[in-house]
Amino acid sequence: MRRPRTWGAALLFGLVWNATRALMGLPEPGLLEILTPSLWVAIFLVLAPLPWQWTGDEAPMAGIVRGAAQALPWMAVLTLGVLLLMGVAAQPQHMGRGPGSGLGRSMMERGSMRRGGPGGPPEGMRLIPVHPRFWALGVAHLCLGLLLGWILADRERAESQTLAARRAANEAQARVLQGQMNPHVLFNAISGLTELVREDPGAAEAALVNLSELLRALMEHGSRLRAPLGDERRLVEHHLTLERLRLGKRLRESWDWPEALDAVEIPPLMIQPLVENALKHGVSKAVGGGELRVTVSHEGERLFVRVANTGPAPTEVEGQGLGLSNLRERLALLGAPPEALRLQREGDWTVAELRLPVKA
């Protein structure tokens, strides 16, 4: 019903039907008779596949025997409804015509209205005239309904399997990209610790302990396709703990990350690359250090993340590093538009903004 081609086919069939009537010189139809062909096709296309999709389990389509057994009575009822619909459409125009008028006798009619009695309709009531051509159309409708219902249901099954395969491929690719992030994060963390080994062995020892915690968090957090925002917060905190040991007072940070959002689920490793990029290419390169501001908010079904830092503006190469390129690829797999991630310069600040569709 969501497909425009369903209603386009119904409209086209109705136009062809009524144009054929006009070319044959048949009497001018009423409004209901004009709409009946389109309604017939619309009902036909929407309802014919349903009995083939009643499986009782997770299978997308019933087998031939079960599907046909379910579709036969279903299409018989649908065919009877179509006959009644066409009969009602024809009734106002042909009411009162005799046997030779082209419609023949009705199923119960004997020429005109009868008074109530055994075997006859009550006074003042006319039954719908049923011409033999309606029965022929009904048989054709029944046979075509069984065949077309199977074809439409099979096409729906093929499309659902294609979507499932595409979704599985995207998930596999997302896992590969997330797997790339784990050694990337550890490499950057270890590179920063080499300075501490020479300058402050005690701090280096504490940093190694935090590095093990970061590794554990990466293994748990990065193996899932979706994770609570609270897990992302803990991963960022482990990373910042290491950076504090390395940068000391050169790192000045502020957070606006409400704990009420911790239950919101997002794909993992979405915020950590932004924080890492801000520290690596901004704060750590400034002589006197710099500031880091992390803001997370939730409006409707969208999560807004803003990571801002002072320091030198990132070069074009730095803006296309592994962390951000990986993040952009994963956002594309999620169907997010290119503007979902923006990196821009605002005065003395480099700002990365991320917009994610989420559900609470």
C-alpha positions as CSV (number, residue, x, y, z in Angstrom):
1,M,0.0,0.0,0.0
2,R,3.0,2.3,0.5
3,R,4.1,1.8,-3.1
4,P,3.0,4.5,-5.6
5,R,3.0,1.9,-8.4
6,T,0.1,0.0,-6.8
7,W,-2.2,3.0,-7.0
8,G,-0.7,4.0,-10.4
9,A,-1.6,0.6,-11.8
10,A,-5.1,0.9,-10.4
11,L,-5.6,4.4,-11.8
12,L,-4.2,3.3,-15.2
13,F,-6.5,0.3,-15.4
14,G,-9.5,2.4,-14.5
15,L,-8.7,4.9,-17.3
16,V,-8.2,2.2,-19.9
17,W,-11.4,0.4,-18.8
18,N,-13.5,3.6,-19.0
19,A,-11.8,4.7,-22.3
20,T,-12.7,1.3,-23.8
21,R,-16.3,1.7,-22.7
22,A,-16.5,5.1,-24.4
23,L,-14.9,3.8,-27.6
24,M,-17.5,1.0,-27.7
25,G,-20.3,3.5,-27.4
26,L,-21.7,2.0,-24.2
27,P,-24.1,4.2,-22.2
28,E,-22.5,6.8,-20.0
29,P,-21.6,5.2,-16.6
30,G,-22.4,6.6,-13.2
31,L,-19.7,7.7,-10.8
32,L,-19.6,4.4,-8.9
33,E,-19.3,2.5,-12.2
34,I,-16.4,4.7,-13.2
35,L,-14.5,4.1,-9.9
36,T,-15.3,0.4,-9.7
37,P,-12.4,-0.8,-12.1
38,S,-9.8,1.1,-10.2
39,L,-11.2,0.0,-6.8
40,W,-11.2,-3.6,-8.1
41,V,-7.5,-3.5,-9.1
42,A,-6.4,-1.7,-5.9
43,I,-8.2,-4.3,-3.7
44,F,-6.8,-7.1,-5.9
45,L,-3.2,-5.9,-5.7
46,V,-3.3,-5.2,-1.9
47,L,-5.2,-8.3,-0.7
48,A,-4.2,-11.1,-3.2
49,P,-0.6,-11.7,-1.7
50,L,-1.8,-11.9,1.9
51,P,-2.8,-15.6,2.2
52,W,0.6,-16.6,0.7
53,Q,2.3,-14.7,3.5
54,W,0.4,-16.4,6.3
55,T,3.1,-18.9,7.5
56,G,2.7,-19.2,11.2
57,D,6.4,-18.7,11.7
58,E,9.2,-16.4,10.6
59,A,9.2,-17.7,7.0
60,P,8.5,-14.9,4.5
61,M,6.2,-17.1,2.4
62,A,4.1,-20.2,2.7
63,G,4.7,-23.3,0.6
64,I,2.7,-24.0,-2.6
65,V,0.2,-26.4,-1.0
66,R,-0.5,-24.4,2.1
67,G,-0.5,-21.1,0.2
68,A,-2.9,-22.4,-2.4
69,A,-5.2,-23.8,0.4
70,Q,-5.2,-20.5,2.1
71,A,-5.6,-18.4,-1.0
72,L,-8.5,-20.3,-2.6
73,P,-11.2,-19.4,0.0
74,W,-9.7,-16.0,0.4
75,M,-9.8,-15.2,-3.3
76,A,-13.3,-16.8,-3.5
77,V,-14.6,-14.3,-0.9
78,L,-12.7,-11.5,-2.7
79,T,-14.2,-12.5,-6.0
80,L,-17.7,-12.5,-4.6
81,G,-17.1,-9.0,-3.2
82,V,-15.9,-7.8,-6.7
83,L,-19.1,-9.3,-8.3
84,L,-21.2,-7.5,-5.7
85,L,-19.3,-4.3,-6.3
86,M,-19.7,-4.5,-10.0
87,G,-23.4,-5.5,-9.7
88,V,-24.1,-2.5,-7.5
89,A,-22.2,-0.2,-10.0
90,A,-24.4,-1.5,-12.8
91,Q,-27.7,-1.6,-10.9
92,P,-28.7,2.1,-11.0
93,Q,-28.2,2.3,-14.7
94,H,-29.9,-1.0,-15.8
95,M,-32.6,-1.3,-13.2
96,G,-35.8,-2.5,-14.6
97,R,-34.5,-3.8,-17.9
98,G,-36.0,-7.1,-19.2
99,P,-34.3,-10.4,-20.1
100,G,-33.3,-9.1,-23.6
101,S,-31.8,-5.9,-22.4
102,G,-28.2,-7.2,-22.2
103,L,-28.0,-8.0,-18.5
104,G,-30.4,-11.0,-18.5
105,R,-32.3,-12.1,-15.5
106,S,-31.1,-11.7,-12.0
107,M,-30.6,-14.6,-9.7
108,M,-34.0,-14.2,-8.1
109,E,-35.7,-11.6,-10.2
110,R,-38.8,-12.6,-12.3
111,G,-39.3,-9.5,-14.4
112,S,-40.2,-6.9,-11.7
113,M,-40.8,-6.3,-8.0
114,R,-42.8,-8.9,-6.2
115,R,-44.7,-8.8,-3.0
116,G,-43.3,-10.8,-0.1
117,G,-43.9,-14.5,-0.3
118,P,-42.2,-17.9,-0.2
119,G,-39.0,-17.7,-2.3
120,G,-39.4,-14.0,-3.2
121,P,-37.8,-10.8,-1.9
122,P,-39.9,-8.4,0.2
123,E,-41.9,-5.8,-1.6
124,G,-39.9,-2.8,-2.8
125,M,-36.6,-4.6,-2.9
126,R,-34.6,-5.4,-6.1
127,L,-31.8,-7.9,-6.1
128,I,-28.6,-7.2,-7.9
129,P,-28.7,-8.4,-11.6
130,V,-25.9,-10.9,-12.3
131,H,-25.1,-11.3,-16.0
132,P,-23.3,-14.4,-17.1
133,R,-20.3,-12.2,-18.1
134,F,-20.0,-11.4,-14.4
135,W,-19.5,-15.1,-13.6
136,A,-16.9,-15.5,-16.4
137,L,-15.1,-12.5,-15.0
138,G,-15.4,-14.0,-11.5
139,V,-13.7,-17.3,-12.6
140,A,-11.0,-15.4,-14.4
141,H,-10.6,-13.2,-11.3
142,L,-10.3,-16.2,-9.1
143,C,-7.6,-17.9,-11.3
144,L,-5.7,-14.7,-11.9
145,G,-5.9,-13.9,-8.2
146,L,-4.2,-17.2,-7.2
147,L,-1.5,-16.7,-9.7
148,L,-0.8,-13.0,-9.2
149,G,-1.0,-13.4,-5.4
150,W,1.7,-16.0,-5.5
151,I,3.8,-13.8,-7.8
152,L,3.5,-10.7,-5.7
153,A,4.2,-12.6,-2.5
154,D,7.2,-14.2,-4.0
155,R,8.5,-10.8,-5.2
156,E,8.0,-9.4,-1.6
157,R,9.9,-12.4,-0.3
158,A,12.8,-11.8,-2.7
159,E,12.9,-8.1,-1.8
160,S,12.9,-8.8,1.9
161,Q,15.7,-11.3,1.5
162,T,17.6,-8.7,-0.5
163,L,17.2,-6.1,2.2
164,A,18.2,-8.6,4.8
165,A,21.3,-9.5,2.9
166,R,22.2,-5.8,2.4
167,R,21.6,-5.1,6.1
168,A,23.9,-8.0,7.0
169,A,26.6,-6.8,4.6
170,N,26.3,-3.3,6.1
171,E,26.6,-4.7,9.6
172,A,29.6,-6.8,8.7
173,Q,31.3,-3.7,7.1
174,A,30.4,-1.7,10.2
175,R,32.1,-4.3,12.4
176,V,35.2,-4.2,10.2
177,L,35.4,-0.4,10.5
178,Q,34.9,-0.6,14.3
179,G,37.6,-3.2,14.4
180,Q,39.9,-0.7,12.7
181,M,39.3,1.8,15.4
182,N,40.6,-0.4,18.2
183,P,44.3,-0.5,17.2
184,H,44.0,3.1,16.0
185,V,43.0,4.3,19.5
186,L,45.6,2.1,21.2
187,F,48.4,3.2,18.8
188,N,47.7,6.9,19.6
189,A,47.5,6.2,23.4
190,I,50.8,4.3,23.4
191,S,52.5,6.9,21.2
192,G,51.6,9.5,23.9
193,L,53.0,7.3,26.7
194,T,56.4,7.2,25.2
195,E,57.0,10.7,26.4
196,L,56.0,9.8,30.0
197,V,58.5,6.9,30.2
198,R,61.4,9.3,29.9
199,E,60.0,12.3,31.7
200,D,57.9,10.7,34.6
201,P,58.2,7.0,35.1
202,G,55.6,7.0,37.9
203,A,53.0,8.7,35.7
204,A,53.9,6.2,33.0
205,E,53.1,3.3,35.3
206,A,49.7,4.8,36.2
207,A,49.1,5.4,32.5
208,L,49.8,1.7,31.7
209,V,47.1,0.7,34.3
210,N,44.6,3.1,32.6
211,L,45.7,1.8,29.2
212,S,44.6,-1.7,30.2
213,E,41.2,-0.3,31.3
214,L,41.0,1.5,27.9
215,L,41.7,-1.8,26.1
216,R,39.1,-3.7,28.1
217,A,36.5,-1.0,27.4
218,L,37.4,-1.1,23.7
219,M,37.0,-4.8,23.5
220,E,33.6,-4.8,25.2
221,H,32.3,-1.6,23.6
222,G,33.5,-2.0,20.0
223,S,32.2,-5.5,19.5
224,R,28.5,-4.4,19.4
225,L,26.5,-2.7,16.7
226,R,24.6,-0.5,19.3
227,A,25.5,0.3,22.8
228,P,24.2,2.6,25.6
229,L,25.6,6.1,25.6
230,G,26.9,5.6,29.1
231,D,29.4,3.0,27.7
232,E,30.7,5.6,25.3
233,R,31.0,8.1,28.2
234,R,33.2,5.6,30.1
235,L,35.4,5.0,27.1
236,V,35.9,8.7,26.6
237,E,36.7,9.1,30.3
238,H,39.4,6.3,30.1
239,H,40.9,8.1,27.1
240,L,40.9,11.5,28.8
241,T,42.6,9.9,31.9
242,L,45.5,8.9,29.8
243,E,45.7,12.4,28.2
244,R,45.6,14.1,31.6
245,L,48.7,12.2,32.6
246,R,50.4,13.2,29.5
247,L,49.3,16.8,29.1
248,G,48.8,17.7,32.7
249,K,47.6,21.3,33.2
250,R,47.8,22.0,29.5
251,L,44.5,20.2,29.1
252,R,41.5,22.2,30.4
253,E,38.2,20.4,29.8
254,S,34.5,21.0,30.4
255,W,31.5,18.6,30.0
256,D,27.8,19.1,29.3
257,W,26.8,15.5,29.1
258,P,23.6,14.8,31.1
259,E,23.6,11.4,32.8
260,A,19.9,11.0,31.9
261,L,21.1,10.3,28.3
262,D,23.2,7.3,29.3
263,A,20.4,4.8,28.4
264,V,20.1,6.1,24.8
265,E,21.6,3.6,22.4
266,I,23.9,4.6,19.6
267,P,26.5,2.8,17.4
268,P,29.7,2.6,19.4
269,L,32.8,4.7,18.9
270,M,31.0,7.7,17.6
271,I,32.1,10.4,20.1
272,Q,35.5,9.0,21.1
273,P,37.1,9.7,17.7
274,L,35.9,13.4,17.9
275,V,37.5,13.8,21.3
276,E,40.7,12.1,20.2
277,N,40.9,14.3,17.1
278,A,40.4,17.4,19.1
279,L,43.2,16.5,21.5
280,K,45.7,15.1,18.9
281,H,45.4,17.9,16.4
282,G,44.4,20.8,18.6
283,V,45.1,20.9,22.3
284,S,48.4,18.9,22.3
285,K,49.9,21.1,19.5
286,A,49.3,24.4,21.3
287,V,52.3,25.7,23.2
288,G,50.2,26.5,26.3
289,G,47.7,23.7,25.8
290,G,44.1,24.4,25.2
291,E,40.4,23.8,26.1
292,L,38.2,21.0,25.3
293,R,34.4,21.2,25.5
294,V,32.1,18.2,25.0
295,T,28.3,18.9,24.7
296,V,25.7,16.1,24.2
297,S,22.0,16.9,24.0
298,H,18.9,15.0,22.9
299,E,16.0,16.5,21.0
300,G,13.1,14.3,19.8
301,E,14.7,11.4,18.0
302,R,18.1,13.0,17.4
303,L,21.2,13.1,19.4
304,F,23.4,16.2,19.0
305,V,27.1,16.0,19.8
306,R,29.4,19.0,19.8
307,V,33.2,18.7,20.5
308,A,35.0,22.0,20.5
309,N,38.7,22.7,21.1
310,T,41.1,25.6,21.0
311,G,44.5,25.3,19.3
312,P,45.7,25.4,15.7
313,A,43.2,24.8,13.0
314,P,43.4,21.3,11.5
315,T,44.9,20.9,8.1
316,E,43.1,19.3,5.2
317,V,45.1,16.1,5.8
318,E,44.3,16.0,9.5
319,G,40.6,16.5,8.7
320,Q,40.7,13.3,6.6
321,G,42.6,11.2,9.1
322,L,41.7,7.6,9.9
323,G,39.4,8.4,12.8
324,L,37.2,10.8,11.0
325,S,37.2,8.9,7.7
326,N,36.2,5.8,9.6
327,L,33.4,7.7,11.3
328,R,32.1,9.1,8.0
329,E,32.1,5.7,6.4
330,R,30.1,4.2,9.3
331,L,27.6,7.1,9.2
332,A,27.1,6.4,5.5
333,L,26.3,2.8,6.3
334,L,23.7,4.0,8.7
335,G,22.1,6.0,6.0
336,A,23.0,9.4,7.6
337,P,23.4,12.3,5.2
338,P,26.9,13.8,4.6
339,E,26.1,16.8,6.7
340,A,25.5,14.5,9.8
341,L,29.2,15.2,10.6
342,R,30.6,18.7,10.2
343,L,34.1,20.0,11.1
344,Q,34.4,23.8,11.0
345,R,36.4,26.7,12.4
346,E,34.6,29.2,14.7
347,G,37.0,31.9,15.7
348,D,39.7,30.4,17.9
349,W,37.7,27.1,18.2
350,T,37.7,24.0,16.0
351,V,34.2,22.5,16.2
352,A,33.0,19.0,15.3
353,E,29.3,18.5,15.2
354,L,27.5,15.2,15.0
355,R,23.8,14.5,14.5
356,L,22.6,10.9,15.1
357,P,19.0,9.5,14.8
358,V,18.4,7.6,18.0
359,K,15.5,6.1,20.1
360,A,15.3,6.4,23.8
